[in-house]
Amino acid sequence: LKIHTFVILKPIIHGLMKAVGMTSQLVEIEPGTTMHFWDPTESIHPNNKLSNKPPVLFVHGFVATGIMTWLFQILSLSSDFAVYVPDLLFFGDSVTTVPERSTSIQVECLAKGMMKLGVEKFYVVGLSYRGMVGFKLAQMYPHMVE
């Protein structure tokens, strides 16, 4: 009997995320492209003003989804920061019909996703190869990255 660890952990992790005020949602970047984000629950309610907490975007590494990469940081930092954790395209529930596979496409989608979530300026943290995505995000969108 083969059981994938994430299948067992998924409901527990989702419960932990909800307990610290995080919500899972799909954000349509453009037709054919959708990114999955974990973000502060208050950011999805249009009548609520965005949190006064500093926003931080966590960009996962190559092997895992955002939530699996940054779980402990989310649990530790979500009380003091507005934490945003996307799954990059081709990971988790983030998909696209665009044939291009590049860092620039990932960066454009992250920037558009954050704008759609109402976040105009934020800190970015990247891990491993995806640290380059964070660097490129700061380079392409300097007005957005602190």
C-alpha positions as CSV (number, residue, x, y, z in Angstrom):
1,L,0.0,0.0,0.0
2,K,1.6,3.3,-1.2
3,I,0.4,6.4,0.6
4,H,1.7,9.9,-0.3
5,T,2.7,11.8,2.8
6,F,1.1,15.0,1.5
7,V,-2.3,13.3,1.1
8,I,-2.2,12.5,4.8
9,L,-0.9,16.0,5.8
10,K,-3.0,18.1,3.5
11,P,-6.1,18.4,5.8
12,I,-3.9,19.1,8.8
13,I,-1.9,21.8,7.0
14,H,-5.1,23.4,5.6
15,G,-6.5,23.5,9.2
16,L,-3.4,25.1,10.5
17,M,-3.5,27.7,7.7
18,K,-7.1,28.6,8.6
19,A,-6.2,28.8,12.3
20,V,-3.6,31.4,11.6
21,G,-6.0,33.4,9.3
22,M,-4.9,32.2,5.9
23,T,-7.3,31.5,3.0
24,S,-6.7,29.4,-0.1
25,Q,-7.9,30.9,-3.3
26,L,-7.5,30.7,-7.1
27,V,-6.7,34.0,-8.8
28,E,-7.3,34.4,-12.5
29,I,-4.3,36.2,-13.9
30,E,-5.6,36.2,-17.4
31,P,-7.8,33.8,-19.5
32,G,-6.1,30.4,-19.4
33,T,-3.8,31.3,-16.4
34,T,-4.8,30.8,-12.8
35,M,-2.5,31.0,-9.8
36,H,-3.2,29.4,-6.4
37,F,-2.5,31.7,-3.4
38,W,-2.6,31.3,0.3
39,D,-3.2,34.8,1.7
40,P,-4.6,36.6,4.7
41,T,-8.3,36.0,5.1
42,E,-9.1,39.7,5.4
43,S,-7.6,40.4,2.0
44,I,-10.5,38.6,0.2
45,H,-13.3,40.6,1.7
46,P,-13.9,43.7,-0.4
47,N,-15.5,45.7,2.5
48,N,-12.4,45.2,4.7
49,K,-9.4,47.4,4.5
50,L,-6.2,45.5,3.9
51,S,-4.3,44.7,7.0
52,N,-1.8,47.2,8.4
53,K,0.7,44.4,8.7
54,P,3.6,44.6,6.2
55,P,2.9,42.3,3.2
56,V,5.5,39.6,2.5
57,L,5.4,37.3,-0.6
58,F,7.1,33.9,-0.2
59,V,8.2,32.3,-3.4
60,H,8.8,28.5,-3.1
61,G,11.7,26.5,-4.4
62,F,11.6,24.1,-7.3
63,V,10.6,20.9,-5.6
64,A,7.5,21.7,-3.5
65,T,4.4,23.9,-3.4
66,G,4.4,27.2,-1.6
67,I,2.6,25.8,1.5
68,M,4.9,22.8,1.9
69,T,8.0,25.0,1.5
70,W,7.0,27.8,3.8
71,L,4.7,26.2,6.4
72,F,6.8,26.9,9.5
73,Q,7.5,30.5,8.4
74,I,3.8,31.1,7.8
75,L,2.9,29.8,11.2
76,S,5.6,31.9,12.8
77,L,5.1,35.2,10.9
78,S,1.4,35.4,10.1
79,S,0.6,37.2,13.3
80,D,3.0,40.1,12.5
81,F,3.0,40.1,8.6
82,A,0.4,39.8,5.9
83,V,1.8,36.6,4.4
84,Y,1.2,35.7,0.7
85,V,2.2,32.3,-0.5
86,P,1.5,31.4,-4.2
87,D,2.1,28.2,-6.0
88,L,4.1,29.1,-9.1
89,L,2.8,28.0,-12.5
90,F,3.0,24.3,-13.0
91,F,3.0,23.6,-9.2
92,G,0.0,22.8,-7.0
93,D,-3.1,24.3,-8.5
94,S,-1.5,27.0,-10.6
95,V,-1.9,26.4,-14.3
96,T,-1.6,28.1,-17.6
97,T,-2.2,27.4,-21.3
98,V,0.7,29.8,-22.3
99,P,3.4,27.6,-23.9
100,E,6.3,29.8,-22.6
101,R,8.2,28.5,-19.7
102,S,10.4,31.3,-18.3
103,T,11.3,33.2,-15.1
104,S,9.7,36.3,-16.7
105,I,6.3,34.6,-17.1
106,Q,6.4,33.5,-13.4
107,V,7.3,37.1,-12.4
108,E,4.6,38.7,-14.5
109,C,2.0,36.3,-13.0
110,L,3.2,37.0,-9.5
111,A,3.0,40.8,-10.0
112,K,-0.5,40.6,-11.6
113,G,-1.7,38.2,-8.9
114,M,-0.5,40.5,-6.1
115,M,-2.2,43.5,-7.8
116,K,-5.4,41.5,-8.1
117,L,-5.2,40.7,-4.4
118,G,-4.9,44.5,-3.8
119,V,-1.3,44.5,-2.8
120,E,0.7,47.2,-4.5
121,K,4.0,47.0,-2.5
122,F,5.5,44.1,-0.6
123,Y,8.6,42.4,0.6
124,V,9.7,39.2,-1.3
125,V,11.5,36.1,0.0
126,G,12.6,33.4,-2.5
127,L,14.1,30.0,-1.9
128,S,16.7,28.2,-4.0
129,Y,16.3,28.6,-7.8
130,R,13.1,30.6,-7.2
131,G,15.2,33.2,-5.3
132,M,16.0,34.3,-8.9
133,V,12.2,34.8,-9.4
134,G,12.2,37.1,-6.4
135,F,15.3,39.0,-7.7
136,K,13.7,39.3,-11.2
137,L,10.5,40.5,-9.6
138,A,12.4,43.3,-7.9
139,Q,14.1,44.1,-11.2
140,M,11.0,44.1,-13.4
141,Y,8.7,45.7,-10.8
142,P,10.8,47.9,-8.6
143,H,7.8,50.0,-7.6
144,M,6.2,46.9,-6.0
145,V,9.1,45.4,-4.1
146,E,10.3,46.9,-0.9
